[in-house]
Amino acid sequence: MASTATIVPPESFDPILNRKQPAHAPCRTHHPVLAFIASGHSESRCPAGCRIVQRTLSLTHPEPYCPSLQAETALSRCTAIRTQLRAANLFADPSEASAAKSSLDSGVPAVQTETSWRISPCPLMLSRDQLAFFTALGPQLLSFYRALNRLYQESVKGALPAWIAQYLDHGKPDALVTYSRMKRLKDALPGVIRPDVIPTQDGMVITELDSVPGGIGLTAALSRAYADIGRHSSFVKGRPDHQESGPPTPHPSPLTPYEDEIVGGRDGMVRGFASMLQSAQAQHAGCVAILVSEEAKDYRPEMTWLAARLREQGIPAWCVEPRDIRFTEEGLFLKTDSGEQAVGLIYRFFELFDLPNIPKAELVQYAVKKTLVAVTPPYKPALEEKSAFALLHHPILRPYWKKELGEDCFLHLTTIMPRTWVLDPATLPPTATIPGLSLGERAVANWADLETATQKERHFVIKPSGFSELAWGSRGVSIGHDLPQSEWAGALHKALASFRTTPYILQEFHKGRLFDMEYMDEHGQSMVHMAGRARLSPYYFVTGETVELAGILATVCPADKKVIHGMRDAIMAPCAVATDDAQ
């Protein structure tokens, strides 16, 4: 579904509001893809005050997830997808758990996955305009990371206010902070960028940024499974059970999506991840060790599967536990089925808060410091904080962001990244208010003002900023309007009291719009309809100075779930590009 965005120029007539607009210099910073998937029209304002009016098709009912298929065909597709995922050990099959055995060569870990979800016969369809939005978003987020990295460094040097670095460093061990400031890590940025994007009635909203995301292997496997199924029956022609003639059209580019295809193509996730790893490894000879901590053990099956696919691409990569690494003065080594190999690159699949629990963590850090091995994502906790959203919206820092990002990018990001505040318990002067925070028409001067907010006024989310075991997997999240008054006040008190060790943020809540879904029941005997809300997770891989969209994972949860994340009751599927006649 396409939409348009109109910039209302000075003294122009607005046909929707039936009045003239105040005169000021026209804004050049908006683009039609700033926000789409709106119902009727919506508006937002730039810092100069001009309005963007969104115009789209009216949505009075949940939007169909995919064209209707005959029940027999839909069941057959779901069964084939489930079979392929089970063969890869990425979908739980309790009856076979005890028999799960394999080797590194097969790509199946010795521990059976416990992951399961609802399988849909179709990927989630995107329009070309929507795809354009996601394609353009990657370079903008890379620019944001670069600007955030420089913001932190300038704060440390004293060129910018010290409180910026203090916020980003708060709660971290001094040793880790010192390590992260090494000169050799100065320009290092995450090689993977994954935002969590919520389609709402008013447009797209980015609720979080993750530089150590799960789901890379899963999205890669889902892309393969749905692409393989789609080679034999079209899911975007608008005609049930349409049979394709001839072999599938070769993909014009490994990472460039085109219509009638999975975003990124069948193997875009694998190729994109491989290119990122090769870029990060640079001149360091040796294999790639994907280190998965015990805390993140649920992701081992997908990362082990992914490592096997990398080896098929000619990249020697293994998913291992940190204890499997052997340290010498010459570097790090890993025992594989092909014998012992030197490690050239560590892919860090663990959170930095977990470092004290990771075997040989100090030895790995020493090897990185001595340039014996490369590592990605870098050990830079300041880049993994949700409080970065608060810094983006802080009025004092607006000139910095506009200069570093450019006006277009700045306005785009401040439009789609919700307003966020650091829950700092420091006392404000009597004449001060918290920038941009209000309850109705009342400015907020004290966090205690929020305790008595009405349910309508509490459309906020409280969550840990980053350096905590509660900061991932939707843990530690409190949704204001979904809690009784006393529990909301308690969550606020807890967050403020935790500031010294675990800072929390307050963020605007945005409700996802509904999608009409279909999935196969657990027994594989019937198709079930579901109204659900979606989280779209695009995966961007950074190679040198470029960033590419390699795939998008859709997680659709039942409508009654307030927090959208991977769960047994969710539908998980890749995104695909719909043709004009299917939109």
C-alpha positions as CSV (number, residue, x, y, z in Angstrom):
1,M,0.0,0.0,0.0
2,A,1.5,3.3,-1.0
3,S,1.2,6.7,0.7
4,T,2.3,10.2,0.2
5,A,3.6,12.9,2.5
6,T,3.0,16.6,1.7
7,I,5.1,19.4,3.2
8,V,2.8,22.3,3.8
9,P,4.6,25.5,2.5
10,P,4.3,29.0,3.9
11,E,0.9,30.6,3.6
12,S,-0.4,27.6,1.7
13,F,-3.9,26.3,1.9
14,D,-4.4,23.0,3.6
15,P,-7.4,21.1,2.1
16,I,-7.7,18.8,5.1
17,L,-7.7,21.5,7.8
18,N,-9.4,24.0,5.6
19,R,-7.2,26.9,6.6
20,K,-3.9,28.6,5.7
21,Q,-0.7,27.7,7.4
22,P,1.7,30.2,9.1
23,A,4.5,31.5,7.0
24,H,8.1,30.3,7.5
25,A,10.8,28.9,5.2
26,P,9.6,25.7,3.5
27,C,11.1,22.5,5.0
28,R,13.3,20.4,2.7
29,T,13.8,17.7,5.2
30,H,10.8,15.4,4.6
31,H,10.4,12.5,2.2
32,P,7.4,10.4,1.3
33,V,8.9,7.4,3.1
34,L,9.2,9.2,6.4
35,A,6.1,7.4,7.6
36,F,3.6,5.4,5.7
37,I,1.0,2.7,6.5
38,A,-1.2,5.4,8.0
39,S,-5.0,5.3,8.3
40,G,-6.6,8.2,6.5
41,H,-4.1,11.0,7.2
42,S,-1.8,11.9,10.0
43,E,0.6,14.7,10.7
44,S,3.9,15.4,12.4
45,R,6.0,18.5,12.8
46,C,9.6,19.4,12.1
47,P,11.5,21.6,14.5
48,A,10.7,24.6,12.4
49,G,7.0,23.9,12.8
50,C,5.9,22.8,9.4
51,R,3.6,19.9,9.2
52,I,3.9,16.6,7.2
53,V,0.5,15.4,6.2
54,Q,0.3,11.7,5.4
55,R,-2.3,10.5,2.9
56,T,-2.9,6.8,2.4
57,L,-5.7,4.3,1.8
58,S,-8.0,4.1,4.7
59,L,-7.7,1.0,6.8
60,T,-10.9,0.1,8.7
61,H,-10.0,-3.6,9.0
62,P,-6.8,-5.5,9.7
63,E,-4.8,-5.6,6.5
64,P,-4.5,-9.1,4.9
65,Y,-1.2,-10.7,5.5
66,C,-1.1,-12.6,2.2
67,P,-3.5,-13.6,-0.6
68,S,-6.0,-16.4,0.2
69,L,-4.8,-19.9,-0.5
70,Q,-6.8,-23.1,-0.7
71,A,-6.6,-24.8,2.7
72,E,-5.0,-27.9,1.3
73,T,-2.3,-25.8,-0.4
74,A,-1.7,-23.6,2.7
75,L,-1.3,-26.7,4.9
76,S,1.1,-28.3,2.4
77,R,3.2,-25.1,2.3
78,C,3.3,-24.8,6.1
79,T,4.3,-28.5,6.4
80,A,7.1,-28.2,3.9
81,I,8.4,-25.1,5.7
82,R,8.3,-26.8,9.1
83,T,10.0,-29.9,7.7
84,Q,12.9,-27.8,6.3
85,L,13.3,-25.9,9.6
86,R,13.2,-29.1,11.7
87,A,15.9,-30.6,9.4
88,A,18.0,-27.5,10.2
89,N,17.3,-28.0,14.0
90,L,15.7,-24.5,14.1
91,F,12.2,-25.6,15.0
92,A,11.4,-27.7,18.0
93,D,10.2,-31.2,17.7
94,P,9.9,-32.7,21.2
95,S,9.4,-36.2,19.9
96,E,12.9,-36.2,18.4
97,A,14.7,-34.2,21.1
98,S,16.3,-37.2,22.7
99,A,17.6,-38.4,19.4
100,A,19.3,-35.1,18.4
101,K,22.9,-36.0,17.5
102,S,25.2,-34.6,14.9
103,S,28.6,-33.2,14.1
104,L,30.0,-29.8,13.2
105,D,30.0,-30.9,9.6
106,S,26.2,-31.3,9.4
107,G,25.6,-27.9,11.0
108,V,23.3,-29.3,13.6
109,P,24.3,-28.9,17.3
110,A,24.3,-31.7,19.8
111,V,21.6,-29.8,21.8
112,Q,18.2,-29.8,20.3
113,T,16.5,-26.4,19.8
114,E,13.6,-25.6,22.0
115,T,12.3,-22.8,19.7
116,S,8.9,-23.0,18.1
117,W,6.4,-20.5,16.7
118,R,3.3,-20.4,14.5
119,I,4.1,-21.1,10.8
120,S,2.3,-19.0,8.1
121,P,2.0,-20.2,4.5
122,C,3.2,-16.8,3.2
123,P,5.8,-14.3,4.0
124,L,4.7,-10.8,5.1
125,M,4.1,-8.7,2.1
126,L,5.7,-5.2,1.6
127,S,4.9,-2.7,-1.0
128,R,7.7,-1.2,-3.1
129,D,7.3,2.1,-1.1
130,Q,7.8,0.2,2.1
131,L,10.8,-1.6,0.8
132,A,12.2,1.8,-0.3
133,F,11.8,3.0,3.3
134,F,13.7,0.0,4.7
135,T,16.4,0.3,2.0
136,A,17.0,3.9,2.8
137,L,16.9,3.4,6.5
138,G,20.2,1.4,6.7
139,P,22.6,4.1,5.6
140,Q,20.7,6.5,8.0
141,L,21.2,4.2,10.9
142,L,24.9,3.8,10.1
143,S,25.2,7.6,10.1
144,F,23.5,7.6,13.5
145,Y,26.0,5.1,14.9
146,R,28.9,7.2,13.5
147,A,27.5,10.4,15.0
148,L,26.8,8.7,18.3
149,N,30.4,7.3,18.4
150,R,31.8,10.8,17.8
151,L,29.3,12.4,20.3
152,Y,30.7,10.1,23.0
153,Q,34.3,10.7,22.1
154,E,33.9,14.5,22.0
155,S,32.2,14.3,25.4
156,V,35.1,12.3,26.8
157,K,37.6,14.9,25.5
158,G,35.6,17.8,26.9
159,A,34.6,19.3,23.6
160,L,31.0,18.5,24.4
161,P,29.2,18.4,27.8
162,A,30.6,15.7,30.1
163,W,27.2,14.4,31.2
164,I,26.8,12.8,27.7
165,A,29.6,10.3,28.3
166,Q,28.5,10.0,31.9
167,Y,25.1,8.8,30.9
168,L,26.4,6.3,28.3
169,D,29.0,5.0,30.8
170,H,26.8,4.8,33.8
171,G,26.7,1.5,35.6
172,K,29.6,0.0,33.6
173,P,32.8,-1.3,35.2
174,D,35.7,1.2,35.0
175,A,37.9,-1.4,33.4
176,L,35.4,-2.0,30.5
177,V,35.0,1.8,30.0
178,T,38.8,2.2,29.8
179,Y,39.1,-0.7,27.4
180,S,36.3,0.7,25.1
181,R,38.3,3.9,24.8
182,M,41.4,2.2,23.3
183,K,42.7,4.2,20.3
184,R,42.5,1.1,18.1
185,L,38.8,0.9,18.7
186,K,38.2,4.7,18.0
187,D,36.4,4.2,14.7
188,A,35.1,0.7,15.2
189,L,31.3,0.4,14.7
190,P,28.9,-2.6,14.8
191,G,29.0,-4.8,11.7
192,V,25.3,-5.7,12.1
193,I,22.5,-3.1,12.6
194,R,19.0,-4.3,13.5
195,P,16.2,-1.9,14.4
196,D,12.9,-3.1,15.8
197,V,10.3,-1.4,13.7
198,I,6.6,-1.2,14.6
199,P,4.0,-0.4,11.9
200,T,1.4,1.8,13.6
201,Q,-1.6,3.6,12.4
202,D,0.5,6.8,12.3
203,G,3.5,5.4,10.5
204,M,6.7,3.4,11.2
205,V,8.3,3.6,14.7
206,I,11.7,2.3,15.7
207,T,11.5,1.2,19.3
208,E,15.0,-0.2,19.7
209,L,18.4,-0.6,18.0
210,D,20.3,-3.8,18.4
211,S,24.0,-4.3,17.4
212,V,24.2,-7.9,18.9
213,P,20.9,-9.2,17.5
214,G,19.6,-12.7,17.6
215,G,17.7,-14.0,14.6
216,I,20.4,-13.7,11.9
217,G,20.6,-17.5,11.3
218,L,16.8,-17.9,11.8
219,T,16.0,-15.2,9.2
220,A,18.5,-16.7,6.8
221,A,16.8,-20.2,7.2
222,L,13.3,-18.7,6.9
223,S,14.3,-16.8,3.8
224,R,15.5,-20.1,2.2
225,A,12.5,-22.1,3.3
226,Y,9.9,-19.5,1.9
227,A,12.0,-18.9,-1.2
228,D,12.2,-22.6,-2.0
229,I,8.4,-23.0,-1.5
230,G,7.8,-20.0,-3.6
231,R,9.6,-21.4,-6.6
232,H,6.8,-23.9,-7.1
233,S,3.7,-21.8,-6.3
234,S,3.4,-18.0,-6.4
235,F,2.4,-16.3,-3.2
236,V,2.1,-12.8,-4.7
237,K,0.2,-13.3,-8.0
238,G,-3.2,-12.8,-6.3
239,R,-4.4,-16.1,-7.6
240,P,-4.5,-19.2,-5.3
241,D,-2.2,-22.0,-6.4
242,H,-0.7,-20.2,-9.4
243,Q,2.0,-22.4,-10.8
244,E,5.2,-20.9,-12.0
245,S,6.5,-22.0,-15.3
246,G,10.2,-22.7,-15.8
247,P,13.1,-22.2,-13.4
248,P,13.2,-19.2,-11.0
249,T,14.7,-16.0,-12.4
250,P,18.2,-15.6,-11.2
251,H,18.7,-12.9,-8.6
252,P,20.2,-9.8,-10.2
253,S,22.2,-8.9,-7.1
254,P,23.0,-10.8,-4.0
255,L,21.6,-8.2,-1.7
256,T,19.2,-6.2,-3.9
257,P,15.6,-7.2,-3.5
258,Y,13.2,-7.2,-6.4
259,E,9.5,-7.9,-6.8
260,D,8.0,-11.3,-6.3
261,E,11.0,-12.2,-4.1
262,I,12.0,-12.5,-0.5
263,V,13.6,-9.3,0.6
264,G,17.4,-9.9,0.2
265,G,16.7,-13.0,-1.9
266,R,17.0,-16.7,-0.8
267,D,20.6,-16.3,0.4
268,G,21.0,-12.6,1.0
269,M,21.3,-13.1,4.8
270,V,24.1,-15.6,4.5
271,R,26.0,-13.6,1.8
272,G,25.5,-10.3,3.7
273,F,26.8,-11.8,6.9
274,A,29.7,-13.3,5.1
275,S,30.7,-10.0,3.5
276,M,30.5,-8.2,6.8
277,L,32.7,-10.8,8.5
278,Q,35.3,-10.6,5.7
279,S,35.4,-6.9,6.0
280,A,35.7,-7.0,9.8
281,Q,38.5,-9.6,9.7
282,A,40.6,-7.4,7.3
283,Q,44.2,-8.6,7.3
284,H,43.9,-11.1,10.2
285,A,44.5,-14.6,8.9
286,G,42.5,-17.5,10.3
287,C,39.0,-18.8,10.9
288,V,36.0,-17.1,12.3
289,A,34.9,-18.1,15.8
290,I,31.3,-17.2,16.6
291,L,31.4,-17.0,20.4
292,V,28.0,-17.7,22.0
293,S,27.8,-17.4,25.8
294,E,25.8,-19.5,28.1
295,E,23.4,-16.6,28.6
296,A,22.7,-16.7,24.9
297,K,22.6,-20.5,24.5
298,D,19.1,-20.5,23.0
299,Y,20.7,-18.9,19.9
300,R,23.3,-21.6,19.4
301,P,21.3,-23.7,17.0
302,E,20.7,-20.9,14.6
303,M,24.3,-19.6,14.8
304,T,25.7,-23.2,14.3
305,W,23.4,-23.6,11.3
306,L,24.7,-20.2,10.0
307,A,28.3,-21.2,10.5
308,A,27.8,-24.3,8.4
309,R,26.3,-22.2,5.6
310,L,29.4,-19.9,5.8
311,R,31.6,-22.9,5.3
312,E,29.6,-23.7,2.2
313,Q,30.5,-20.2,1.0
314,G,34.2,-20.9,1.6
315,I,34.5,-19.0,4.9
316,P,35.9,-21.2,7.7
317,A,33.6,-20.4,10.5
318,W,32.5,-22.3,13.6
319,C,30.0,-21.5,16.4
320,V,31.7,-22.3,19.7
321,E,31.5,-21.7,23.4
322,P,34.1,-19.3,24.8
323,R,35.8,-22.2,26.7
324,D,36.6,-23.8,23.4
325,I,39.1,-21.1,22.5
326,R,42.8,-21.8,23.3
327,F,45.1,-18.9,24.0
328,T,48.8,-18.6,23.2
329,E,51.2,-15.7,22.9
330,E,50.8,-16.1,19.2
331,G,47.1,-15.7,19.2
332,L,43.8,-17.6,19.7
333,F,43.3,-21.1,18.4
334,L,40.3,-23.3,17.8
335,K,40.1,-27.1,17.4
336,T,37.9,-28.1,14.5
337,D,37.1,-31.2,12.5
338,S,39.9,-30.1,10.2
339,G,42.4,-29.8,13.0
340,E,43.5,-26.8,15.1
341,Q,43.1,-23.4,13.3
342,A,44.2,-19.9,14.2
343,V,41.3,-17.5,14.9
344,G,41.4,-14.4,12.8
345,L,38.0,-12.9,13.8
346,I,35.8,-13.2,16.9
347,Y,32.1,-12.6,16.3
348,R,30.9,-11.6,19.7
349,F,27.5,-13.0,20.3
350,F,27.2,-12.1,24.0
351,E,26.3,-9.0,25.9
352,L,29.0,-7.0,27.6
353,F,27.2,-7.1,31.0
354,D,27.9,-10.9,30.9
355,L,31.7,-10.6,30.6
356,P,32.3,-11.8,34.3
357,N,30.5,-15.1,33.5
358,I,32.3,-15.8,30.2
359,P,35.3,-18.2,30.4
360,K,38.5,-16.9,29.0
361,A,36.9,-13.4,28.4
362,E,40.0,-11.6,29.6
363,L,42.3,-13.7,27.3
364,V,40.1,-12.8,24.3
365,Q,40.2,-9.1,25.3
366,Y,44.0,-9.3,25.6
367,A,44.3,-10.8,22.2
368,V,42.2,-8.1,20.7
369,K,44.2,-5.4,22.5
370,K,47.4,-6.9,21.1
371,T,45.9,-7.0,17.6
372,L,46.3,-10.7,17.5
373,V,42.7,-11.1,16.4
374,A,39.9,-8.9,15.2
375,V,36.5,-8.6,16.9
376,T,33.0,-7.5,16.0
377,P,30.8,-6.0,17.4
378,P,33.5,-3.9,19.2
379,Y,33.7,-3.8,23.0
380,K,32.0,-0.4,23.1
381,P,29.0,-0.4,25.6
382,A,28.3,3.3,24.9
383,L,27.0,2.2,21.5
384,E,24.6,-0.4,22.9
385,E,22.5,2.0,25.1
386,K,18.9,2.7,24.6
387,S,19.6,6.1,26.2
388,A,21.0,7.1,22.8
389,F,17.4,7.8,21.7
390,A,17.1,10.3,24.6
391,L,20.3,12.0,23.3
392,L,18.9,12.2,19.8
393,H,15.9,14.1,21.1
394,H,17.7,16.3,23.6
395,P,17.2,20.0,22.6
396,I,20.7,21.0,23.6
397,L,22.2,18.5,21.2
398,R,20.0,19.3,18.3
399,P,22.7,21.5,16.5
400,Y,25.2,18.6,16.9
401,W,22.9,16.0,15.4
402,K,21.7,18.3,12.5
403,K,25.4,19.0,11.6
404,E,26.5,15.4,11.8
405,L,23.5,13.7,10.2
406,G,22.3,16.4,7.9
407,E,18.8,18.0,8.2
408,D,17.1,15.3,6.2
409,C,18.4,12.4,8.2
410,F,18.0,14.2,11.5
411,L,14.4,15.0,10.9
412,H,13.7,11.5,9.6
413,L,15.2,9.8,12.6
414,T,13.5,12.1,15.1
415,T,10.2,11.4,13.4
416,I,10.5,7.6,13.6
417,M,12.4,7.2,16.8
418,P,10.1,7.9,19.8
419,R,10.8,10.6,22.3
420,T,12.8,9.1,25.1
421,W,14.1,10.3,28.5
422,V,16.7,9.0,30.9
423,L,15.2,8.3,34.3
424,D,17.7,10.2,36.2
425,P,16.6,10.8,39.9
426,A,18.7,14.0,40.2
427,T,16.7,16.9,41.5
428,L,15.7,19.7,39.0
429,P,15.8,23.4,39.9
430,P,12.3,24.8,40.8
431,T,12.1,26.6,37.5
432,A,13.1,23.7,35.3
433,T,11.0,21.1,33.4
434,I,11.9,17.9,31.7
435,P,12.3,18.7,28.0
436,G,9.5,17.6,25.8
437,L,7.7,15.6,28.6
438,S,4.1,16.6,29.4
439,L,0.9,15.1,30.8
440,G,-1.9,16.6,28.7
441,E,-1.1,20.3,28.7
442,R,0.9,20.1,32.0
443,A,4.7,20.2,31.7
444,V,6.5,17.7,33.9
445,A,9.0,19.1,36.4
446,N,9.5,16.0,38.6
447,W,9.3,12.2,37.9
448,A,6.9,12.0,40.8
449,D,4.4,13.8,38.6
450,L,4.1,10.7,36.5
451,E,3.0,8.6,39.4
452,T,-0.4,10.2,39.5
453,A,-0.9,10.2,35.7
454,T,-4.2,8.8,34.5
455,Q,-4.3,5.7,32.4
456,K,-4.8,7.7,29.2
457,E,-1.7,9.8,30.2
458,R,0.5,6.8,30.9
459,H,1.2,5.8,27.3
460,F,4.9,5.3,28.2
461,V,7.2,2.3,28.4
462,I,9.9,1.9,31.1
463,K,12.8,-0.3,30.3
464,P,16.5,-0.8,31.2
465,S,18.8,1.2,29.0
466,G,21.3,-1.5,28.1
467,F,23.9,-2.9,30.4
468,S,21.7,-5.5,32.2
469,E,20.4,-9.0,31.8
470,L,17.0,-7.3,31.8
471,A,17.7,-5.2,28.8
472,W,17.1,-7.9,26.1
473,G,14.4,-10.3,25.2
474,S,11.7,-7.8,26.4
475,R,12.6,-8.4,30.0
476,G,12.3,-5.6,32.5
477,V,9.7,-3.8,30.3
478,S,6.7,-2.0,32.0
479,I,3.9,-0.5,29.9
480,G,2.3,2.4,31.7
481,H,-1.3,2.2,30.5
482,D,-1.4,-1.6,30.9
483,L,-0.6,-1.4,34.7
484,P,-2.7,-0.5,37.7
485,Q,-1.8,2.8,39.3
486,S,0.1,1.2,42.1
487,E,2.2,-1.1,39.9
488,W,3.0,1.8,37.6
489,A,4.2,3.9,40.5
490,G,6.2,0.9,41.7
491,A,7.9,0.4,38.3
492,L,8.8,4.1,38.2
493,H,10.2,4.0,41.8
494,K,12.3,0.8,40.9
495,A,13.7,2.4,37.8
496,L,14.7,5.6,39.5
497,A,16.3,3.6,42.4
498,S,18.3,1.5,40.0
499,F,19.9,4.5,38.3
500,R,23.3,4.1,39.9
501,T,23.8,0.5,38.7
502,T,21.2,0.1,35.9
503,P,19.8,3.3,34.3
504,Y,16.3,3.0,32.9
505,I,14.6,5.0,30.2
506,L,11.1,6.3,29.7
507,Q,9.9,6.1,26.1
508,E,6.6,7.0,24.3
509,F,4.5,3.9,23.7
510,H,3.2,3.4,20.1
511,K,0.6,0.8,19.5
512,G,1.1,-1.4,16.4
513,R,-1.7,-1.7,13.9
514,L,-3.5,-5.0,13.2
515,F,-2.7,-7.5,10.5
516,D,-5.0,-10.4,9.5
517,M,-2.9,-13.5,9.7
518,E,-3.2,-17.2,9.0
519,Y,-1.2,-20.1,10.5
520,M,-1.2,-23.8,10.7
521,D,-2.4,-25.4,14.0
522,E,0.1,-27.4,16.0
523,H,-1.2,-30.7,14.7
524,G,-0.9,-29.6,11.0
525,Q,-4.6,-30.4,10.3
526,S,-6.1,-26.9,9.8
527,M,-5.4,-23.3,9.1
528,V,-6.3,-20.7,11.8
529,H,-6.9,-17.0,11.4
530,M,-5.4,-14.5,13.8
531,A,-5.4,-10.7,14.2
532,G,-2.0,-9.6,15.3
533,R,0.5,-6.8,15.7
534,A,3.8,-6.9,13.9
535,R,7.5,-6.1,14.6
536,L,9.6,-5.8,11.5
537,S,13.3,-6.4,12.1
538,P,15.5,-5.5,9.1
539,Y,19.1,-6.8,9.1
540,Y,21.7,-4.5,7.8
541,F,25.3,-5.6,7.3
542,V,28.1,-3.1,7.2
543,T,31.0,-3.7,4.8
544,G,33.5,-0.9,4.8
545,E,31.6,2.3,4.2
546,T,28.5,0.7,2.8
547,V,25.5,-0.9,4.5
548,E,23.1,-3.4,2.8
549,L,19.7,-4.6,3.6
550,A,19.9,-8.4,3.5
551,G,16.5,-9.5,4.9
552,I,13.6,-8.6,7.2
553,L,12.1,-10.8,9.9
554,A,8.4,-10.3,10.7
555,T,7.2,-11.3,14.2
556,V,3.5,-11.1,14.5
557,C,2.0,-11.6,18.0
558,P,-1.7,-12.0,18.9
559,A,-3.5,-8.6,19.3
560,D,-3.8,-8.9,23.1
561,K,0.0,-9.0,23.6
562,K,1.3,-5.6,24.5
563,V,5.0,-6.5,24.0
564,I,5.9,-7.9,20.6
565,H,8.7,-10.5,20.6
566,G,9.4,-14.0,19.5
567,M,7.2,-16.4,21.4
568,R,5.3,-19.7,20.9
569,D,2.1,-17.8,20.0
570,A,3.8,-15.6,17.4
571,I,4.0,-16.0,13.7
572,M,7.5,-15.6,12.4
573,A,8.2,-15.2,8.7
574,P,10.4,-13.3,6.3
575,C,9.2,-10.3,4.4
576,A,8.7,-10.3,0.6
577,V,8.0,-7.7,-2.0
578,A,4.4,-7.7,-3.4
579,T,3.6,-6.9,-7.0
580,D,1.3,-4.1,-8.0
581,D,-1.7,-6.4,-8.6
582,A,-1.2,-8.0,-5.1
583,Q,-1.2,-4.7,-3.2
